[in-house]
Amino acid sequence: MNDPKLKCEVCGQPALGVCSSAFGAISHAYCQECLTEGREVWSTLVGGLAGVGGPADLVDWAKPRIAATCAFYKKTEAQLWQEIDQLMKDYDAYWMRQPKEQDSGSQ
Ligand SMILES: [Zn+2]
C-alpha cells in the first residue's frame, strides 16, 4: 500500500501506509521516519494516556514513544501531562452538565 497522496498524520511527509496507533483503538497514516522513531499523533497520545494516572504508571515501551512525540512537537512531558489533566477535567465537566436520567422527564 503506497498511495502517493497519503500524508503522515504526524509530520505531513508522504506516508508508508495506515496502521494502528500504539496508544489506542485508532489508526493513522505514518511515514517510515515517524514509525521508526515511534512518533504519535499528538491528540492520540493525549487521549490515549488519559486515565493512565501519571508518568510513574507508564509501561516501559511507551516511554521512548512519548519522548519522541514530545520532541517532535517541541513540547515537554510536563506539558503533555498538563494537557491530559485538562482533558480529564473537560471530560468530567462535560458529563456533569448532562441531565441526570431522572431529570429527563421521559417517564
Ligand atoms: Zn511522519
Backbone and ligand atoms as CSV (ligand in chain L), in Angstrom:
chain,resi,resn,atom,element,x,y,z
A,1,MET,N,N,0.855,-1.190,0.000
A,1,MET,CA,C,0.000,0.000,0.000
A,1,MET,C,C,0.884,1.230,0.000
A,2,ASN,N,N,0.889,1.937,-1.101
A,2,ASN,CA,C,1.719,3.127,-1.162
A,2,ASN,C,C,1.009,4.205,-1.970
A,3,ASP,N,N,0.005,4.814,-1.373
A,3,ASP,CA,C,-0.777,5.865,-2.010
A,3,ASP,C,C,0.033,7.158,-1.978
A,4,PRO,N,N,0.425,7.702,-3.134
A,4,PRO,CA,C,1.264,8.906,-3.136
A,4,PRO,C,C,0.582,10.128,-2.518
A,5,LYS,N,N,-0.736,10.094,-2.405
A,5,LYS,CA,C,-1.445,11.234,-1.802
A,5,LYS,C,C,-1.566,11.105,-0.285
A,6,LEU,N,N,-1.236,9.937,0.240
A,6,LEU,CA,C,-1.377,9.687,1.670
A,6,LEU,C,C,-0.252,10.387,2.424
A,7,LYS,N,N,-0.612,11.242,3.366
A,7,LYS,CA,C,0.367,12.009,4.142
A,7,LYS,C,C,0.414,11.496,5.579
A,8,CYS,N,N,1.602,11.489,6.128
A,8,CYS,CA,C,1.792,11.128,7.533
A,8,CYS,C,C,1.015,12.122,8.392
A,9,GLU,N,N,0.242,11.604,9.318
A,9,GLU,CA,C,-0.575,12.467,10.172
A,9,GLU,C,C,0.236,13.093,11.301
A,10,VAL,N,N,1.473,12.679,11.466
A,10,VAL,CA,C,2.343,13.321,12.450
A,10,VAL,C,C,3.094,14.482,11.798
A,11,CYS,N,N,3.794,14.194,10.687
A,11,CYS,CA,C,4.719,15.189,10.145
A,11,CYS,C,C,4.326,15.729,8.775
A,12,GLY,N,N,3.366,15.085,8.107
A,12,GLY,CA,C,2.923,15.576,6.812
A,12,GLY,C,C,3.720,15.084,5.613
A,13,GLN,N,N,4.757,14.296,5.847
A,13,GLN,CA,C,5.530,13.724,4.744
A,13,GLN,C,C,4.722,12.584,4.100
A,14,PRO,N,N,5.103,12.154,2.904
A,14,PRO,CA,C,4.404,11.016,2.294
A,14,PRO,C,C,4.390,9.810,3.242
A,15,ALA,N,N,3.217,9.206,3.385
A,15,ALA,CA,C,3.063,8.105,4.340
A,15,ALA,C,C,3.347,6.770,3.693
A,16,LEU,N,N,3.824,5.862,4.525
A,16,LEU,CA,C,4.052,4.482,4.102
A,16,LEU,C,C,2.728,3.736,4.017
A,17,GLY,N,N,1.824,4.042,4.942
A,17,GLY,CA,C,0.532,3.384,4.990
A,17,GLY,C,C,-0.188,3.738,6.267
A,18,VAL,N,N,-1.284,3.057,6.500
A,18,VAL,CA,C,-2.112,3.286,7.686
A,18,VAL,C,C,-1.955,2.080,8.600
A,19,CYS,N,N,-1.776,2.363,9.883
A,19,CYS,CA,C,-1.708,1.257,10.842
A,19,CYS,C,C,-2.237,1.720,12.186
A,20,SER,N,N,-2.378,0.783,13.072
A,20,SER,CA,C,-2.921,1.060,14.393
A,20,SER,C,C,-1.936,1.860,15.231
A,21,SER,N,N,-2.477,2.784,16.000
A,21,SER,CA,C,-1.683,3.510,16.986
A,21,SER,C,C,-1.332,2.570,18.129
A,22,ALA,N,N,-0.198,2.813,18.775
A,22,ALA,CA,C,0.167,2.058,19.971
A,22,ALA,C,C,-0.599,2.565,21.193
A,23,PHE,N,N,-1.270,3.712,21.045
A,23,PHE,CA,C,-1.882,4.366,22.209
A,23,PHE,C,C,-3.402,4.347,22.215
A,24,GLY,N,N,-4.013,3.557,21.370
A,24,GLY,CA,C,-5.458,3.483,21.426
A,24,GLY,C,C,-6.026,2.760,20.224
A,25,ALA,N,N,-7.316,2.539,20.286
A,25,ALA,CA,C,-8.005,1.829,19.207
A,25,ALA,C,C,-8.324,2.810,18.084
A,26,ILE,N,N,-7.265,3.230,17.394
A,26,ILE,CA,C,-7.388,4.202,16.320
A,26,ILE,C,C,-6.230,3.975,15.353
A,27,SER,N,N,-6.460,4.274,14.100
A,27,SER,CA,C,-5.414,4.116,13.093
A,27,SER,C,C,-5.071,5.459,12.476
A,28,HIS,N,N,-3.822,5.598,12.059
A,28,HIS,CA,C,-3.350,6.816,11.401
A,28,HIS,C,C,-2.418,6.424,10.264
A,29,ALA,N,N,-2.211,7.382,9.359
A,29,ALA,CA,C,-1.182,7.237,8.337
A,29,ALA,C,C,0.139,7.707,8.948
A,30,TYR,N,N,1.193,6.932,8.737
A,30,TYR,CA,C,2.516,7.268,9.267
A,30,TYR,C,C,3.555,7.133,8.157
A,31,CYS,N,N,4.582,7.950,8.216
A,31,CYS,CA,C,5.725,7.784,7.316
A,31,CYS,C,C,6.733,6.834,7.982
A,32,GLN,N,N,7.723,6.418,7.212
A,32,GLN,CA,C,8.716,5.489,7.756
A,32,GLN,C,C,9.473,6.097,8.933
A,33,GLU,N,N,9.832,7.382,8.805
A,33,GLU,CA,C,10.611,8.021,9.875
A,33,GLU,C,C,9.821,8.076,11.180
A,34,CYS,N,N,8.555,8.451,11.116
A,34,CYS,CA,C,7.757,8.534,12.345
A,34,CYS,C,C,7.528,7.151,12.949
A,35,LEU,N,N,7.336,6.143,12.091
A,35,LEU,CA,C,7.202,4.774,12.610
A,35,LEU,C,C,8.487,4.337,13.297
A,36,THR,N,N,9.621,4.616,12.658
A,36,THR,CA,C,10.916,4.212,13.214
A,36,THR,C,C,11.177,4.909,14.538
A,37,GLU,N,N,10.851,6.198,14.584
A,37,GLU,CA,C,11.091,6.981,15.802
A,37,GLU,C,C,10.039,6.726,16.881
A,38,GLY,N,N,8.901,6.158,16.504
A,38,GLY,CA,C,7.826,5.907,17.462
A,38,GLY,C,C,6.971,7.134,17.734
A,39,ARG,N,N,6.971,8.068,16.792
A,39,ARG,CA,C,6.164,9.286,16.981
A,39,ARG,C,C,4.674,8.980,16.808
A,40,GLU,N,N,3.898,9.699,17.586
A,40,GLU,CA,C,2.450,9.506,17.569
A,40,GLU,C,C,1.749,10.819,17.229
A,41,VAL,N,N,0.536,10.724,16.697
A,41,VAL,CA,C,-0.294,11.916,16.511
A,41,VAL,C,C,-0.576,12.497,17.900
A,42,TRP,N,N,-0.350,13.792,18.073
A,42,TRP,CA,C,-0.424,14.408,19.406
A,42,TRP,C,C,-1.755,14.140,20.104
A,43,SER,N,N,-2.857,14.392,19.417
A,43,SER,CA,C,-4.169,14.224,20.057
A,43,SER,C,C,-4.400,12.766,20.462
A,44,THR,N,N,-3.851,11.827,19.707
A,44,THR,CA,C,-3.994,10.416,20.058
A,44,THR,C,C,-3.152,10.089,21.289
A,45,LEU,N,N,-1.977,10.704,21.384
A,45,LEU,CA,C,-1.137,10.491,22.565
A,45,LEU,C,C,-1.845,11.025,23.815
A,46,VAL,N,N,-2.365,12.248,23.715
A,46,VAL,CA,C,-3.052,12.869,24.856
A,46,VAL,C,C,-4.275,12.035,25.242
A,47,GLY,N,N,-5.092,11.708,24.252
A,47,GLY,CA,C,-6.307,10.940,24.541
A,47,GLY,C,C,-6.002,9.530,25.016
A,48,GLY,N,N,-4.975,8.932,24.435
A,48,GLY,CA,C,-4.629,7.562,24.797
A,48,GLY,C,C,-4.073,7.429,26.199
A,49,LEU,N,N,-3.460,8.498,26.689
A,49,LEU,CA,C,-2.888,8.449,28.041
A,49,LEU,C,C,-3.859,8.960,29.108
A,50,ALA,N,N,-4.995,9.488,28.685
A,50,ALA,CA,C,-5.990,9.962,29.654
A,50,ALA,C,C,-6.440,8.779,30.506
A,51,GLY,N,N,-6.394,8.935,31.785
A,51,GLY,CA,C,-6.804,7.867,32.678
A,51,GLY,C,C,-5.667,6.961,33.113
A,52,VAL,N,N,-4.490,7.133,32.527
A,52,VAL,CA,C,-3.348,6.306,32.924
A,52,VAL,C,C,-2.928,6.630,34.355
A,53,GLY,N,N,-3.012,7.877,34.716
A,53,GLY,CA,C,-2.614,8.297,36.057
A,53,GLY,C,C,-1.507,9.322,35.978
A,54,GLY,N,N,-0.315,8.888,35.636
A,54,GLY,CA,C,0.810,9.811,35.557
A,54,GLY,C,C,2.042,9.095,35.057
A,55,PRO,N,N,3.150,9.818,34.951
A,55,PRO,CA,C,4.376,9.230,34.399
A,55,PRO,C,C,4.833,7.968,35.135
A,56,ALA,N,N,4.592,7.895,36.434
A,56,ALA,CA,C,5.049,6.734,37.206
A,56,ALA,C,C,4.270,5.474,36.856
A,57,ASP,N,N,3.124,5.632,36.201
A,57,ASP,CA,C,2.275,4.488,35.871
A,57,ASP,C,C,2.501,3.960,34.462
A,58,LEU,N,N,3.444,4.549,33.725
A,58,LEU,CA,C,3.670,4.157,32.333
A,58,LEU,C,C,4.391,2.813,32.227
A,59,VAL,N,N,4.030,2.052,31.204
A,59,VAL,CA,C,4.791,0.846,30.878
A,59,VAL,C,C,6.041,1.275,30.096
A,60,ASP,N,N,7.084,0.451,30.170
A,60,ASP,CA,C,8.376,0.840,29.587
A,60,ASP,C,C,8.318,1.118,28.088
A,61,TRP,N,N,7.541,0.321,27.331
A,61,TRP,CA,C,7.541,0.511,25.876
A,61,TRP,C,C,6.996,1.870,25.483
A,62,ALA,N,N,6.161,2.462,26.329
A,62,ALA,CA,C,5.530,3.734,25.977
A,62,ALA,C,C,6.493,4.907,26.115
A,63,LYS,N,N,7.469,4.791,26.998
A,63,LYS,CA,C,8.320,5.940,27.341
A,63,LYS,C,C,9.103,6.511,26.161
A,64,PRO,N,N,9.807,5.685,25.364
A,64,PRO,CA,C,10.532,6.278,24.227
A,64,PRO,C,C,9.602,6.871,23.175
A,65,ARG,N,N,8.419,6.299,23.016
A,65,ARG,CA,C,7.446,6.837,22.045
A,65,ARG,C,C,6.940,8.198,22.520
A,66,ILE,N,N,6.696,8.322,23.806
A,66,ILE,CA,C,6.247,9.597,24.365
A,66,ILE,C,C,7.354,10.643,24.209
A,67,ALA,N,N,8.590,10.260,24.514
A,67,ALA,CA,C,9.712,11.195,24.392
A,67,ALA,C,C,9.886,11.647,22.947
A,68,ALA,N,N,9.794,10.705,21.996
A,68,ALA,CA,C,9.960,11.047,20.575
A,68,ALA,C,C,8.842,11.970,20.101
A,69,THR,N,N,7.628,11.716,20.583
A,69,THR,CA,C,6.487,12.540,20.165
A,69,THR,C,C,6.597,13.943,20.760
A,70,CYS,N,N,6.940,14.040,22.031
A,70,CYS,CA,C,7.123,15.358,22.654
A,70,CYS,C,C,8.223,16.143,21.943
A,71,ALA,N,N,9.314,15.474,21.617
A,71,ALA,CA,C,10.421,16.155,20.941
A,71,ALA,C,C,9.978,16.673,19.579
A,72,PHE,N,N,9.225,15.850,18.846
A,72,PHE,CA,C,8.782,16.270,17.521
A,72,PHE,C,C,7.880,17.501,17.603
A,73,TYR,N,N,6.952,17.509,18.552
A,73,TYR,CA,C,6.007,18.625,18.681
A,73,TYR,C,C,6.570,19.771,19.519
A,74,LYS,N,N,7.842,19.638,19.937
A,74,LYS,CA,C,8.523,20.661,20.734
A,74,LYS,C,C,7.744,20.982,22.014
A,75,LYS,N,N,7.333,19.922,22.694
A,75,LYS,CA,C,6.636,20.062,23.964
A,75,LYS,C,C,7.382,19.236,25.013
A,76,THR,N,N,7.255,19.659,26.263
A,76,THR,CA,C,7.855,18.887,27.341
A,76,THR,C,C,6.859,17.823,27.809
A,77,GLU,N,N,7.379,16.825,28.512
A,77,GLU,CA,C,6.473,15.811,29.041
A,77,GLU,C,C,5.572,16.415,30.117
A,78,ALA,N,N,6.049,17.453,30.810
A,78,ALA,CA,C,5.194,18.150,31.780
A,78,ALA,C,C,4.005,18.787,31.060
A,79,GLN,N,N,4.261,19.383,29.884
A,79,GLN,CA,C,3.159,19.960,29.105
A,79,GLN,C,C,2.171,18.876,28.674
A,80,LEU,N,N,2.704,17.715,28.285
A,80,LEU,CA,C,1.836,16.598,27.900
A,80,LEU,C,C,0.891,16.241,29.045
A,81,TRP,N,N,1.446,16.075,30.245
A,81,TRP,CA,C,0.610,15.668,31.382
A,81,TRP,C,C,-0.356,16.764,31.792
A,82,GLN,N,N,0.024,18.033,31.575
A,82,GLN,CA,C,-0.919,19.137,31.835
A,82,GLN,C,C,-2.097,19.063,30.859
A,83,GLU,N,N,-1.807,18.768,29.592
A,83,GLU,CA,C,-2.886,18.657,28.605
A,83,GLU,C,C,-3.800,17.476,28.925
A,84,ILE,N,N,-3.206,16.384,29.377
A,84,ILE,CA,C,-4.000,15.206,29.752
A,84,ILE,C,C,-4.894,15.556,30.941
A,85,ASP,N,N,-4.331,16.252,31.927
A,85,ASP,CA,C,-5.103,16.657,33.097
A,85,ASP,C,C,-6.268,17.560,32.687
A,86,GLN,N,N,-6.005,18.497,31.769
A,86,GLN,CA,C,-7.057,19.392,31.307
A,86,GLN,C,C,-8.133,18.623,30.554
A,87,LEU,N,N,-7.721,17.665,29.735
A,87,LEU,CA,C,-8.684,16.837,29.004
A,87,LEU,C,C,-9.597,16.104,29.980
A,88,MET,N,N,-9.026,15.551,31.041
A,88,MET,CA,C,-9.833,14.825,32.030
A,88,MET,C,C,-10.802,15.767,32.741
A,89,LYS,N,N,-10.337,16.991,33.049
A,89,LYS,CA,C,-11.229,17.979,33.688
A,89,LYS,C,C,-12.364,18.366,32.745
A,90,ASP,N,N,-12.032,18.590,31.467
A,90,ASP,CA,C,-13.063,18.940,30.479
A,90,ASP,C,C,-14.071,17.801,30.328
A,91,TYR,N,N,-13.567,16.581,30.336
A,91,TYR,CA,C,-14.431,15.398,30.208
A,91,TYR,C,C,-15.382,15.317,31.405
A,92,ASP,N,N,-14.842,15.489,32.601
A,92,ASP,CA,C,-15.680,15.458,33.800
A,92,ASP,C,C,-16.720,16.573,33.761
A,93,ALA,N,N,-16.297,17.775,33.358
A,93,ALA,CA,C,-17.216,18.915,33.316
A,93,ALA,C,C,-18.329,18.665,32.304
A,94,TYR,N,N,-17.981,18.064,31.172
A,94,TYR,CA,C,-18.986,17.753,30.165
A,94,TYR,C,C,-20.060,16.845,30.757
A,95,TRP,N,N,-19.640,15.791,31.437
A,95,TRP,CA,C,-20.620,14.830,31.966
A,95,TRP,C,C,-21.404,15.406,33.126
A,96,MET,N,N,-20.794,16.336,33.874
A,96,MET,CA,C,-21.528,16.966,34.978
A,96,MET,C,C,-22.638,17.870,34.447
A,97,ARG,N,N,-22.489,18.365,33.227
A,97,ARG,CA,C,-23.512,19.244,32.630
A,97,ARG,C,C,-24.684,18.458,32.041
A,98,GLN,N,N,-24.520,17.157,31.872
A,98,GLN,CA,C,-25.578,16.368,31.244
A,98,GLN,C,C,-26.710,16.140,32.235
A,99,PRO,N,N,-27.977,16.189,31.756
A,99,PRO,CA,C,-29.092,15.951,32.674
A,99,PRO,C,C,-29.036,14.528,33.219
A,100,LYS,N,N,-29.386,14.425,34.476
A,100,LYS,CA,C,-29.437,13.092,35.075
A,100,LYS,C,C,-30.662,12.372,34.539
A,101,GLU,N,N,-30.582,11.055,34.528
A,101,GLU,CA,C,-31.654,10.265,33.931
A,101,GLU,C,C,-33.015,10.622,34.520
A,102,GLN,N,N,-33.090,10.801,35.861
A,102,GLN,CA,C,-34.376,11.078,36.487
A,102,GLN,C,C,-34.882,12.471,36.173
A,103,ASP,N,N,-34.000,13.371,35.646
A,103,ASP,CA,C,-34.387,14.734,35.292
A,103,ASP,C,C,-34.872,14.840,33.856
A,104,SER,N,N,-34.854,13.754,33.123
A,104,SER,CA,C,-35.122,13.844,31.686
A,104,SER,C,C,-36.612,14.042,31.379
A,105,GLY,N,N,-37.486,13.725,32.316
A,105,GLY,CA,C,-38.902,13.912,32.089
A,105,GLY,C,C,-39.491,12.942,31.077
A,106,SER,N,N,-38.814,11.865,30.827
A,106,SER,CA,C,-39.254,10.943,29.786
A,106,SER,C,C,-40.243,9.896,30.301
A,107,GLN,N,N,-40.577,9.943,31.594
A,107,GLN,CA,C,-41.491,8.924,32.125
A,107,GLN,C,C,-42.948,9.307,31.954
L,1,ZN,ZN,ZN,5.871,11.281,9.689
